[in-house]
Amino acid sequence: MQSQTLKWVILFALALIWGSSFILIKKGLIGLDPFQLGSLRIIFCAVFLLIVGFKSLATIAQHQWKFIALTSLFGTFIPAYLFAIAETKVSSSICSILNSLTPLNTLILGALVFGLTFRRNQFIGILIGLIGTTILIFSGNNQEGSENYYYSVLVLIATVCYATNVNLIKKYLSDVKPLSITTGNFVVMLIPAITILFCTDFTPKMDLPQTHTAMFYVMILGIVGTGVANVIFYKLIQISSPIFASSVTYLIPIVACFWGLFDNELLTSLQLLGAFIILVGVYLANKK
C-alpha cells in the first residue's frame, strides 16, 4: 500500500481505537480509582508488548534509550493518570474534545522548540479544527451541567505531553522501528506502574466482581487502546508528519460521541456540525 493511502488508513484506524478509549476509561472507573486504572493500563500493555516485541528491544541503540524514556513519560505515563483523574469529574466526551488541542500544541512546540516548519494552510486547518472543537464543547455544556472544569486543566496538560512526545519521536527516533519504541516505552514504565498500583488499596479489591469487570475494560484499553495503537501511531509519525499524526485527535471526539449513543447520551445537531467542521480542519491542515 502506498504511503499516502496507508497514512489515511492508519489515521482512521487510530481514531476508532482512541475514540473508544474514553468510554473504556469511564467504565473502568466503576470499580477502580484513577491511579489503579492508570497503572493497570500500563501493566496490561507492558505484558502484551513484552510477549510480542521483546526481541525488538535489541534494535534500540544505547544512546537512544534516554529518548525512549522521555517519550514513555510524555506519551503514556503522565497522560494515563491525568485522563483517569480528569474523568472522575469531567465526562468522557468532554475529555475527548479537549484532547483535540494536541495538534495546535504540536504545531507550537514543533516551531518554537524543535525547529520544525509549517505551512500557512496547516495553521488555518488547525484553527478551523479548534472552532469545531469549541462548538462541541458548548454542546457538551448543554448536556452536562455538573462538569468540573478545573479537572479539564489536567486534559490540557496531557495534550501538551502528547505534543512533546510526537515531536521527540519525529526528531530523535525516526529511524527506530515503531514496535521497538513502544516496547521500550513500556519496559521503562512497568516497575513505576506496579509500584503505584500497590501503593493504593488495590489488593483488598481484587476479589470483587466489580473490580474484575473494570479490569476487563482496562485490559482492552491497555492492549488495544495503548499497545497496538501506539505501535501504529509511531508508524504514522514516521511516514507522515507530526501535524498529520496529531490530527487524529480531531477525529477522536466524533467516535467518542457515537459511543455516547450506546451509553444513553444524545448526539445533537450542534455536535454533528462541530464534527463536520473538525473534518474540514483535518483536510485543510494536510492539503498540499
Backbone bond lengths (Angstrom), bond angles and torsions (degrees), N, CA, C in turn:
res aa  C-N    CA-C-N  psi(-1)  N-CA   C-N-CA  omega(-1)  CA-C   N-CA-C  phi
1 M - - - 1.472 - - 1.529 109.85 -
2 Q 1.338 118.05 132.67 1.449 121.27 179.95 1.518 110.37 -63.86
3 S 1.356 115.08 150.08 1.466 119.52 -174.92 1.524 112.11 -62.45
4 Q 1.355 117.61 -33.39 1.457 120.24 179.13 1.524 111.03 -63.06
5 T 1.330 116.54 -42.68 1.464 120.88 177.62 1.518 110.96 -72.58
6 L 1.330 116.16 -42.59 1.457 120.96 -177.69 1.515 111.99 -59.91
7 K 1.335 117.34 -40.38 1.469 118.77 -176.65 1.526 111.57 -65.51
8 W 1.350 117.22 -32.56 1.464 119.91 177.75 1.528 111.07 -74.45
9 V 1.325 117.09 -36.76 1.470 120.94 176.29 1.528 109.77 -61.73
10 I 1.327 116.52 -46.66 1.462 121.02 179.30 1.523 110.62 -63.53
11 L 1.336 116.84 -41.19 1.460 121.07 -179.42 1.528 111.52 -57.05
12 F 1.335 116.90 -48.06 1.467 120.35 -177.73 1.535 111.89 -73.22
13 A 1.328 116.93 -31.49 1.469 119.73 175.86 1.525 110.24 -65.47
14 L 1.328 116.16 -42.65 1.465 120.48 178.35 1.521 111.26 -64.77
15 A 1.324 116.30 -39.25 1.466 119.68 178.55 1.521 110.91 -60.00
16 L 1.332 116.74 -41.10 1.465 121.30 178.76 1.524 111.19 -65.46
17 I 1.339 116.25 -44.50 1.470 120.56 -178.06 1.520 110.91 -67.83
18 W 1.332 116.19 -52.85 1.467 119.62 -175.71 1.524 112.34 -73.45
19 G 1.336 116.76 -28.51 1.458 118.73 175.26 1.515 112.14 -65.45
20 S 1.336 115.86 -25.21 1.468 121.14 177.67 1.526 112.13 -85.15
21 S 1.319 116.88 -13.58 1.470 120.14 -174.92 1.519 112.88 -67.23
22 F 1.323 116.33 -32.82 1.466 119.56 -175.38 1.529 111.63 -69.04
23 I 1.327 116.75 -38.08 1.466 119.15 177.30 1.527 109.83 -70.30
24 L 1.343 117.32 -32.43 1.463 120.35 177.43 1.533 110.97 -67.34
25 I 1.328 116.49 -38.13 1.468 120.03 175.30 1.530 109.62 -62.34
26 K 1.328 115.86 -45.33 1.461 121.11 179.99 1.523 111.50 -58.15
27 K 1.338 116.48 -44.47 1.465 120.65 179.12 1.527 111.43 -69.62
28 G 1.332 116.21 -36.11 1.456 120.07 -179.47 1.515 113.46 -67.75
29 L 1.333 116.15 -27.11 1.467 120.03 179.41 1.528 112.22 -74.24
30 I 1.342 116.45 -9.14 1.470 119.97 173.57 1.531 106.77 -87.05
31 G 1.289 117.39 82.83 1.461 121.89 -177.81 1.512 113.37 130.51
32 L 1.336 117.57 -17.77 1.463 121.98 179.27 1.521 109.56 -132.07
33 D 1.332 116.40 150.72 1.456 118.26 172.71 1.538 108.39 -87.68
34 P 1.341 118.79 169.13 1.469 120.74 -174.38 1.525 114.63 -58.28
35 F 1.333 117.55 -37.76 1.463 120.24 -178.26 1.527 111.14 -72.82
36 Q 1.314 116.52 -34.95 1.467 119.97 175.03 1.520 110.54 -66.91
37 L 1.334 116.32 -43.34 1.458 120.09 179.71 1.526 110.88 -62.73
38 G 1.343 117.13 -48.18 1.455 120.53 -179.78 1.515 112.37 -60.89
39 S 1.330 116.44 -41.34 1.466 120.89 -179.60 1.519 111.78 -67.86
40 L 1.343 117.00 -45.71 1.473 120.29 -179.72 1.527 111.14 -65.56
41 R 1.303 116.46 -35.49 1.470 120.26 176.02 1.531 110.60 -57.61
42 I 1.318 116.28 -45.36 1.466 121.77 179.67 1.526 110.77 -69.08
43 I 1.326 117.28 -42.76 1.468 121.54 -176.93 1.528 111.33 -65.27
44 F 1.335 117.73 -48.24 1.471 120.82 177.92 1.525 110.83 -57.32
45 C 1.317 115.43 -44.46 1.456 120.11 -178.55 1.525 111.03 -66.69
46 A 1.332 117.09 -40.87 1.464 121.09 -179.25 1.526 111.52 -62.55
47 V 1.330 116.48 -43.26 1.475 120.23 179.05 1.525 110.18 -62.43
48 F 1.316 116.72 -45.16 1.466 121.24 178.47 1.529 111.45 -59.15
49 L 1.330 116.38 -46.89 1.461 120.14 -176.61 1.527 112.33 -70.31
50 L 1.315 117.67 -33.74 1.460 119.73 177.11 1.529 110.86 -65.75
51 I 1.335 116.38 -30.86 1.469 120.16 177.45 1.530 110.79 -71.34
52 V 1.324 116.60 -45.23 1.469 119.66 -173.58 1.531 113.96 -92.96
53 G 1.337 116.75 -19.66 1.461 117.63 -172.03 1.511 116.66 -129.70
54 F 1.343 117.71 14.10 1.467 119.41 -176.03 1.529 112.17 -59.13
55 K 1.330 117.03 -41.93 1.463 120.43 -177.95 1.529 112.45 -64.60
56 S 1.321 116.45 -24.93 1.467 120.14 -178.09 1.525 112.45 -70.66
57 L 1.335 116.95 -16.93 1.471 120.05 -179.70 1.524 111.81 -62.62
58 A 1.332 116.49 -26.80 1.465 120.80 -178.44 1.524 112.52 -65.33
59 T 1.338 116.53 -19.57 1.468 119.79 -178.20 1.531 112.57 -83.64
60 I 1.334 117.07 -6.75 1.468 120.31 179.60 1.524 109.09 -85.89
61 A 1.321 116.87 121.41 1.462 121.28 179.05 1.526 110.16 -70.93
62 Q 1.307 116.14 154.99 1.464 120.82 -175.84 1.533 111.96 -59.02
63 H 1.331 116.79 -40.38 1.466 119.83 -177.71 1.531 112.39 -71.79
64 Q 1.339 117.26 -13.79 1.465 120.29 -178.71 1.528 112.87 -88.20
65 W 1.321 117.56 -12.00 1.463 120.00 -176.86 1.526 112.78 -64.93
66 K 1.332 116.62 -28.94 1.473 117.30 177.90 1.524 111.17 -66.03
67 F 1.341 116.35 -33.84 1.466 119.63 177.34 1.534 111.11 -77.55
68 I 1.326 116.46 -30.66 1.469 120.23 172.61 1.526 109.53 -61.25
69 A 1.325 116.38 -44.18 1.474 120.87 179.38 1.525 111.11 -63.68
70 L 1.328 116.93 -42.78 1.465 120.58 -179.78 1.528 111.42 -65.21
71 T 1.338 116.16 -42.69 1.470 118.48 179.91 1.523 111.77 -69.30
72 S 1.326 117.33 -29.31 1.471 119.30 175.81 1.524 110.77 -68.05
73 L 1.335 115.41 -37.58 1.463 120.63 -179.31 1.528 111.30 -67.54
74 F 1.343 115.78 -49.74 1.466 120.12 -175.49 1.525 112.91 -83.63
75 G 1.331 116.86 -31.64 1.451 120.01 -174.47 1.510 114.93 -81.95
76 T 1.345 117.26 -27.08 1.473 119.26 -175.66 1.528 113.36 -138.99
77 F 1.332 117.57 -51.22 1.456 120.68 -167.80 1.534 112.50 -58.87
78 I 1.323 116.99 -57.15 1.468 120.25 -179.68 1.525 111.61 -64.70
79 P 1.358 119.33 -49.94 1.467 118.80 -179.73 1.529 114.53 -61.07
80 A 1.332 118.35 -32.70 1.471 120.52 -178.89 1.525 111.21 -58.41
81 Y 1.327 116.34 -39.90 1.466 120.22 179.40 1.531 111.66 -81.57
82 L 1.345 116.95 -37.22 1.457 119.65 -178.46 1.522 111.64 -63.30
83 F 1.332 117.56 -43.79 1.462 120.19 179.75 1.526 111.30 -67.05
84 A 1.321 117.02 -38.92 1.464 119.75 179.49 1.523 110.96 -64.44
85 I 1.330 116.88 -42.04 1.471 120.54 178.32 1.524 110.02 -66.10
86 A 1.337 116.55 -44.37 1.462 120.96 -177.61 1.522 111.59 -60.63
87 E 1.332 117.57 -39.70 1.468 120.09 -175.83 1.529 113.48 -74.93
88 T 1.313 117.46 -1.44 1.465 119.06 170.85 1.524 111.02 -75.70
89 K 1.346 116.06 -19.88 1.466 120.21 -178.38 1.524 113.61 -126.78
90 V 1.312 117.31 -19.48 1.461 122.09 -177.06 1.525 108.54 -118.24
91 S 1.320 117.36 138.89 1.466 120.76 -176.60 1.524 111.56 -64.81
92 S 1.328 115.18 156.22 1.462 120.15 -179.49 1.521 111.55 -62.56
93 S 1.342 117.41 -34.43 1.468 119.95 -179.80 1.524 111.37 -67.72
94 I 1.323 117.12 -41.11 1.462 120.68 178.87 1.527 109.91 -66.28
95 C 1.316 117.56 -39.24 1.475 120.75 177.72 1.523 111.06 -61.71
96 S 1.336 116.24 -42.23 1.466 119.43 179.84 1.526 111.06 -66.35
97 I 1.326 116.22 -34.28 1.465 120.49 178.78 1.531 110.53 -67.91
98 L 1.319 116.71 -47.68 1.465 120.57 179.64 1.526 111.34 -62.72
99 N 1.314 116.21 -28.29 1.458 120.98 177.83 1.534 111.90 -61.88
100 S 1.340 116.45 -19.45 1.461 121.11 -179.79 1.531 112.83 -70.84
101 L 1.310 117.54 -5.92 1.462 120.53 175.16 1.530 112.24 -75.19
102 T 1.319 117.50 -10.04 1.464 121.18 -178.28 1.533 113.55 -55.85
103 P 1.345 120.58 -46.63 1.470 118.52 -179.57 1.525 113.95 -59.81
104 L 1.339 116.76 -38.92 1.460 119.29 178.78 1.520 110.51 -64.23
105 N 1.320 116.66 -42.98 1.466 119.79 177.30 1.523 111.39 -65.96
106 T 1.321 116.68 -35.47 1.461 120.67 176.79 1.524 110.72 -62.57
107 L 1.307 116.13 -43.47 1.456 121.63 179.37 1.523 111.16 -63.42
108 I 1.319 116.84 -47.71 1.464 121.43 -177.77 1.530 111.11 -65.24
109 L 1.343 116.57 -48.61 1.467 119.93 179.63 1.527 111.58 -64.93
110 G 1.332 116.29 -39.43 1.461 120.15 179.44 1.515 111.93 -60.75
111 A 1.337 116.03 -41.19 1.460 120.73 -178.67 1.528 112.04 -76.15
112 L 1.325 117.18 -42.28 1.457 120.67 -173.73 1.526 114.13 -82.89
113 V 1.336 116.98 -34.60 1.464 120.64 -172.26 1.526 112.67 -108.55
114 F 1.328 117.12 -39.91 1.463 120.34 -171.15 1.529 114.09 -103.46
115 G 1.320 117.00 1.56 1.457 120.36 174.98 1.511 115.25 70.93
116 L 1.326 117.83 20.98 1.462 120.78 179.11 1.527 110.05 -85.74
117 T 1.322 116.36 149.98 1.457 121.28 179.04 1.527 110.33 -104.45
118 F 1.323 115.67 158.06 1.460 119.63 177.08 1.525 109.40 -140.44
119 R 1.307 115.55 155.40 1.457 121.83 -179.96 1.523 109.98 -90.48
120 R 1.315 114.35 160.24 1.457 119.96 -178.70 1.525 111.45 -60.43
121 N 1.349 117.10 -41.18 1.462 119.19 -177.57 1.534 111.83 -67.08
122 Q 1.360 117.16 -27.82 1.462 119.92 175.86 1.526 110.19 -64.88
123 F 1.314 116.05 -43.86 1.460 120.68 -179.88 1.526 110.92 -64.93
124 I 1.350 116.04 -43.27 1.473 120.36 179.01 1.529 110.04 -63.07
125 G 1.345 116.07 -42.46 1.464 120.26 179.19 1.509 112.61 -60.62
126 I 1.333 116.27 -40.93 1.461 120.38 179.30 1.525 110.86 -66.09
127 L 1.326 116.65 -40.59 1.468 119.84 178.65 1.528 111.33 -64.44
128 I 1.337 116.62 -40.21 1.468 120.04 177.68 1.531 109.94 -64.68
129 G 1.328 115.53 -41.18 1.460 119.23 176.71 1.511 112.32 -60.00
130 L 1.317 116.74 -37.53 1.465 120.90 178.76 1.531 111.86 -70.04
131 I 1.343 116.36 -30.76 1.468 119.34 174.44 1.531 109.78 -62.80
132 G 1.347 114.93 -44.76 1.467 119.18 176.15 1.512 111.75 -60.87
133 T 1.338 116.09 -39.30 1.457 121.00 177.89 1.525 111.22 -62.87
134 T 1.342 116.75 -40.95 1.467 121.33 178.78 1.523 110.99 -62.05
135 I 1.323 116.01 -41.31 1.469 120.03 177.91 1.528 110.63 -60.67
136 L 1.341 115.81 -42.76 1.457 119.59 178.82 1.525 111.73 -65.38
137 I 1.335 116.79 -35.80 1.463 120.26 178.81 1.529 110.14 -63.41
138 F 1.349 116.23 -45.70 1.460 119.07 -179.29 1.522 111.76 -66.84
139 S 1.326 117.43 -36.08 1.459 119.61 177.11 1.512 110.46 -67.60
140 G 1.355 116.25 -32.67 1.465 120.80 175.84 1.507 111.49 -66.40
141 N 1.341 116.59 -35.85 1.460 120.38 178.75 1.518 111.61 -61.99
142 N 1.331 115.86 -34.76 1.460 119.38 -179.09 1.520 111.99 -68.29
143 Q 1.343 116.31 -27.10 1.467 119.76 -176.55 1.529 112.67 -93.46
144 E 1.323 115.41 -29.14 1.461 118.88 -174.63 1.524 109.39 -118.33
145 G 1.303 117.01 103.94 1.448 119.45 -177.61 1.514 114.06 -86.89
146 S 1.307 117.97 -7.69 1.465 120.23 -173.99 1.524 112.12 -111.75
147 E 1.342 118.52 22.87 1.455 120.84 -179.04 1.525 110.31 -65.48
148 N 1.298 116.89 137.89 1.460 122.06 174.14 1.519 107.44 -103.74
149 Y 1.332 116.55 98.70 1.452 119.53 -171.20 1.524 113.71 -77.77
150 Y 1.329 117.32 -8.32 1.462 118.37 170.78 1.528 109.76 -63.35
151 Y 1.316 115.88 -34.70 1.463 120.10 178.79 1.527 111.44 -73.00
152 S 1.321 116.79 -19.00 1.462 120.11 176.91 1.526 111.47 -63.86
153 V 1.325 116.72 -26.99 1.461 120.73 177.93 1.531 110.60 -60.08
154 L 1.327 117.08 -33.11 1.468 120.87 178.46 1.521 110.67 -63.03
155 V 1.339 116.94 -37.50 1.465 120.26 177.42 1.523 110.09 -67.91
156 L 1.323 117.07 -39.02 1.469 120.45 178.30 1.526 110.94 -62.72
157 I 1.324 116.74 -40.07 1.470 120.64 176.48 1.524 109.94 -62.77
158 A 1.334 116.73 -40.49 1.463 120.91 179.08 1.528 111.16 -62.26
159 T 1.341 117.56 -37.12 1.466 119.78 178.88 1.523 111.64 -66.16
160 V 1.324 116.80 -34.60 1.469 119.96 175.74 1.529 109.76 -66.59
161 C 1.330 116.20 -38.54 1.467 120.42 176.49 1.524 110.63 -61.72
162 Y 1.335 116.96 -45.65 1.461 120.86 179.10 1.530 111.21 -61.42
163 A 1.327 116.25 -41.97 1.461 120.45 -179.78 1.527 110.83 -63.43
164 T 1.324 116.49 -40.50 1.464 121.20 177.33 1.520 110.38 -62.74
165 N 1.327 116.11 -43.15 1.456 122.05 -179.56 1.535 111.83 -60.57
166 V 1.333 116.16 -46.63 1.460 120.99 -178.85 1.529 110.90 -59.10
167 N 1.316 116.44 -45.60 1.462 120.52 -178.44 1.524 112.18 -69.16
168 L 1.330 117.41 -36.19 1.468 120.58 177.55 1.529 111.06 -63.16
169 I 1.330 116.26 -44.13 1.468 120.17 -179.53 1.520 111.06 -64.36
170 K 1.335 115.99 -45.15 1.459 119.94 -177.90 1.526 110.98 -62.94
171 K 1.329 117.53 -38.65 1.461 120.30 -174.89 1.524 113.19 -84.46
172 Y 1.344 117.86 -37.73 1.462 119.75 -170.02 1.532 114.87 -114.05
173 L 1.338 118.51 -17.03 1.467 119.61 -174.07 1.530 113.03 -127.40
174 S 1.312 117.60 22.88 1.469 120.78 -178.42 1.521 113.15 -64.00
175 D 1.339 116.17 -24.15 1.470 119.41 -177.81 1.528 112.97 -94.12
176 V 1.334 117.52 3.57 1.463 121.89 -179.29 1.524 108.98 -99.87
177 K 1.330 116.66 137.75 1.459 120.55 -179.51 1.528 110.89 -61.92
178 P 1.338 117.26 139.69 1.472 120.84 -179.20 1.526 113.63 -53.34
179 L 1.350 117.57 -40.82 1.458 120.14 179.67 1.524 110.96 -64.68
180 S 1.313 117.29 -35.98 1.467 121.53 178.78 1.526 110.51 -66.32
181 I 1.326 116.54 -44.14 1.470 120.54 179.05 1.521 110.45 -60.66
182 T 1.325 115.80 -49.34 1.465 120.27 -176.03 1.524 111.69 -65.22
183 T 1.312 117.13 -44.92 1.466 120.42 179.17 1.522 110.29 -64.04
184 G 1.314 116.80 -42.70 1.464 120.84 177.34 1.513 111.99 -60.73
185 N 1.330 116.31 -41.46 1.466 120.74 177.13 1.520 111.78 -54.52
186 F 1.335 115.87 -47.50 1.467 119.67 -173.42 1.517 112.99 -80.46
187 V 1.321 117.83 -22.23 1.468 120.28 170.18 1.527 109.34 -63.59
188 V 1.335 115.29 -41.41 1.467 120.72 179.30 1.532 111.11 -65.40
189 M 1.335 116.62 -38.25 1.473 120.73 -173.65 1.515 114.83 -86.32
190 L 1.322 118.96 -16.20 1.463 121.79 -169.28 1.530 112.90 -59.36
191 I 1.318 117.38 -54.27 1.475 120.52 -177.27 1.533 111.86 -62.79
192 P 1.355 119.82 -46.26 1.472 118.83 175.96 1.522 113.12 -58.28
193 A 1.343 117.32 -38.60 1.473 120.25 -179.42 1.522 111.59 -66.69
194 I 1.338 117.09 -42.11 1.469 121.27 177.77 1.526 109.82 -62.71
195 T 1.323 116.73 -41.75 1.469 121.75 179.83 1.519 110.65 -60.90
196 I 1.343 116.70 -47.12 1.467 120.52 179.58 1.524 110.96 -63.20
197 L 1.334 117.17 -41.70 1.467 120.92 -178.87 1.518 111.96 -57.92
198 F 1.318 116.48 -46.93 1.463 119.10 -175.33 1.527 113.37 -86.24
199 C 1.333 116.01 3.99 1.462 120.34 167.91 1.528 110.88 -89.82
200 T 1.341 116.20 -4.80 1.463 121.17 176.29 1.531 108.86 -98.28
201 D 1.337 116.45 -172.14 1.471 120.75 179.31 1.528 110.77 -93.48
202 F 1.329 117.29 34.69 1.459 120.88 -175.11 1.517 113.06 -66.15
203 T 1.316 117.89 -41.02 1.477 121.41 -174.90 1.530 112.95 -55.89
204 P 1.336 120.74 -47.90 1.472 120.00 178.77 1.533 113.59 -65.08
205 K 1.338 117.29 -20.88 1.465 120.66 -176.89 1.530 113.03 -91.36
206 M 1.325 117.46 -6.59 1.463 121.00 -170.22 1.526 113.82 -61.63
207 D 1.324 118.18 -29.43 1.465 121.78 -175.80 1.528 113.75 -92.33
208 L 1.331 117.12 0.09 1.456 120.17 -178.45 1.528 111.09 -79.74
209 P 1.342 118.52 135.27 1.480 121.33 178.48 1.527 112.38 -55.42
210 Q 1.319 116.22 -38.78 1.465 120.75 179.87 1.527 111.36 -62.05
211 T 1.328 115.56 -36.76 1.463 120.20 178.39 1.520 110.61 -68.88
212 H 1.329 117.19 -39.44 1.463 121.12 178.59 1.532 111.21 -61.28
213 T 1.338 116.58 -43.27 1.461 120.79 179.00 1.525 110.52 -63.61
214 A 1.329 115.41 -44.95 1.463 120.06 179.46 1.526 110.97 -61.81
215 M 1.318 116.67 -40.26 1.465 120.54 179.90 1.524 111.76 -65.88
216 F 1.326 116.89 -32.21 1.463 120.14 177.04 1.530 110.15 -62.84
217 Y 1.344 116.38 -45.70 1.462 119.92 178.01 1.525 110.95 -62.81
218 V 1.322 116.69 -40.61 1.459 120.63 -178.68 1.526 110.87 -69.57
219 M 1.336 117.26 -32.43 1.468 119.98 176.75 1.527 110.67 -62.77
220 I 1.334 117.12 -43.74 1.464 120.86 176.03 1.522 109.74 -62.43
221 L 1.329 115.24 -44.21 1.464 121.10 178.98 1.524 111.30 -59.30
222 G 1.344 116.47 -42.98 1.457 120.68 -177.40 1.511 113.47 -71.44
223 I 1.337 116.51 -48.37 1.469 120.25 -174.73 1.532 111.70 -74.67
224 V 1.341 116.43 -51.55 1.466 119.44 -176.28 1.532 111.14 -86.93
225 G 1.330 115.85 -51.90 1.461 120.22 -174.01 1.506 114.42 -72.22
226 T 1.322 117.81 -17.10 1.462 120.70 179.58 1.524 111.56 -117.85
227 G 1.341 117.30 -56.17 1.461 120.56 -175.59 1.511 113.85 -67.27
228 V 1.330 116.86 -61.90 1.462 121.07 -179.22 1.527 110.38 -61.71
229 A 1.332 116.42 -43.01 1.462 120.45 -177.57 1.528 111.79 -63.56
230 N 1.326 117.96 -40.65 1.460 119.89 -179.78 1.521 112.07 -64.58
231 V 1.327 116.37 -38.45 1.472 119.74 179.15 1.523 110.62 -60.09
232 I 1.333 116.24 -49.72 1.462 118.52 -177.60 1.533 111.52 -74.65
233 F 1.345 117.62 -25.11 1.465 120.14 175.85 1.523 110.48 -67.68
234 Y 1.333 117.17 -43.89 1.457 119.91 178.84 1.523 110.77 -65.44
235 K 1.327 116.35 -33.24 1.465 120.01 174.38 1.524 109.72 -63.57
236 L 1.321 116.53 -41.49 1.464 121.32 179.53 1.520 111.01 -62.17
237 I 1.329 117.74 -42.78 1.462 121.31 178.47 1.522 110.42 -59.03
238 Q 1.322 115.61 -41.49 1.461 120.29 -175.57 1.527 112.91 -71.31
239 I 1.334 118.60 -31.49 1.463 120.24 -177.45 1.529 112.30 -97.52
240 S 1.338 117.54 -2.61 1.458 119.90 179.60 1.525 109.70 -130.70
241 S 1.317 116.79 -123.89 1.464 122.40 178.25 1.522 108.66 -142.41
242 P 1.344 117.79 161.48 1.465 118.98 177.55 1.529 113.02 -57.56
243 I 1.340 117.07 -37.62 1.460 120.39 -179.42 1.523 110.74 -66.22
244 F 1.337 116.98 -46.76 1.466 119.85 179.35 1.524 110.41 -62.00
245 A 1.333 117.11 -45.37 1.463 120.86 -177.87 1.522 111.56 -61.30
246 S 1.336 116.25 -43.14 1.467 119.49 -178.20 1.523 112.07 -75.01
247 S 1.342 117.60 -12.37 1.465 120.68 177.17 1.524 112.38 -65.52
248 V 1.330 117.36 -13.77 1.460 120.46 176.67 1.523 110.59 -57.78
249 T 1.335 116.35 -27.18 1.464 119.45 -178.38 1.518 112.06 -69.34
250 Y 1.346 118.37 -16.46 1.459 119.92 173.68 1.527 111.76 -71.94
251 L 1.329 115.98 -31.76 1.453 120.55 -176.39 1.528 112.65 -85.66
252 I 1.337 116.00 -23.26 1.460 121.21 -176.75 1.534 112.94 -56.86
253 P 1.357 119.43 -44.82 1.477 118.33 -179.65 1.517 113.49 -60.95
254 I 1.342 117.00 -30.96 1.463 119.94 179.77 1.525 109.77 -63.94
255 V 1.335 115.84 -46.79 1.465 120.57 178.32 1.531 109.97 -63.31
256 A 1.336 115.99 -43.08 1.464 120.71 -178.60 1.527 111.36 -61.80
257 C 1.335 116.54 -37.78 1.474 119.95 179.10 1.519 111.24 -66.83
258 F 1.319 116.60 -38.69 1.466 118.69 177.91 1.519 111.48 -67.35
259 W 1.344 116.88 -37.09 1.463 119.38 174.07 1.531 110.22 -61.66
260 G 1.324 115.21 -33.01 1.455 119.27 179.14 1.516 112.88 -60.52
261 L 1.337 116.10 -30.41 1.467 119.76 177.53 1.520 111.46 -61.14
262 F 1.326 116.36 -32.94 1.462 120.93 179.81 1.532 111.80 -83.63
263 D 1.324 115.35 -6.37 1.463 119.78 179.14 1.528 110.12 -117.14
264 N 1.348 114.24 32.36 1.464 122.53 175.73 1.527 113.31 62.91
265 E 1.320 116.91 33.77 1.459 121.37 173.39 1.526 108.51 -109.71
266 L 1.330 116.50 147.79 1.455 121.36 -178.57 1.528 110.47 -93.58
267 L 1.316 116.25 141.93 1.460 122.34 174.53 1.519 106.96 -104.59
268 T 1.337 117.32 107.68 1.458 121.81 -174.33 1.531 111.38 -85.50
269 S 1.331 115.10 166.86 1.467 120.52 176.91 1.525 110.55 -64.16
270 L 1.326 116.52 -31.24 1.466 120.47 178.32 1.527 110.90 -67.18
271 Q 1.335 116.69 -38.39 1.457 120.18 176.42 1.523 111.57 -66.02
272 L 1.334 116.65 -38.09 1.458 120.28 176.79 1.522 111.22 -64.20
273 L 1.324 116.36 -38.52 1.464 120.43 176.88 1.526 110.44 -63.47
274 G 1.328 115.97 -45.14 1.461 120.02 178.29 1.518 111.95 -60.71
275 A 1.336 116.46 -40.28 1.460 120.80 179.09 1.523 110.86 -63.33
276 F 1.346 117.07 -41.19 1.460 121.04 178.96 1.530 111.26 -63.27
277 I 1.320 116.77 -43.75 1.468 121.01 -179.96 1.532 110.17 -63.61
278 I 1.326 116.51 -37.65 1.461 120.78 177.07 1.526 111.04 -60.54
279 L 1.322 116.36 -44.30 1.469 120.22 178.99 1.530 111.54 -62.66
280 V 1.332 116.69 -37.81 1.463 120.48 175.67 1.531 109.96 -61.90
281 G 1.324 115.93 -41.19 1.462 120.34 178.19 1.507 113.05 -62.13
282 V 1.348 116.35 -41.84 1.469 121.08 177.57 1.528 110.37 -60.93
283 Y 1.329 115.69 -43.43 1.470 120.40 -179.07 1.531 110.69 -62.57
284 L 1.322 116.92 -47.54 1.467 120.10 -177.70 1.527 111.76 -67.67
285 A 1.330 117.22 -36.33 1.468 120.91 -178.87 1.509 111.98 -65.92
286 N 1.322 117.46 -21.07 1.456 120.78 -175.59 1.529 113.18 -118.63
287 K 1.348 116.04 8.71 1.457 120.36 177.96 1.518 110.21 -78.46
288 K 1.329 116.00 131.53 1.465 120.59 -179.96 1.517 110.72 -82.32
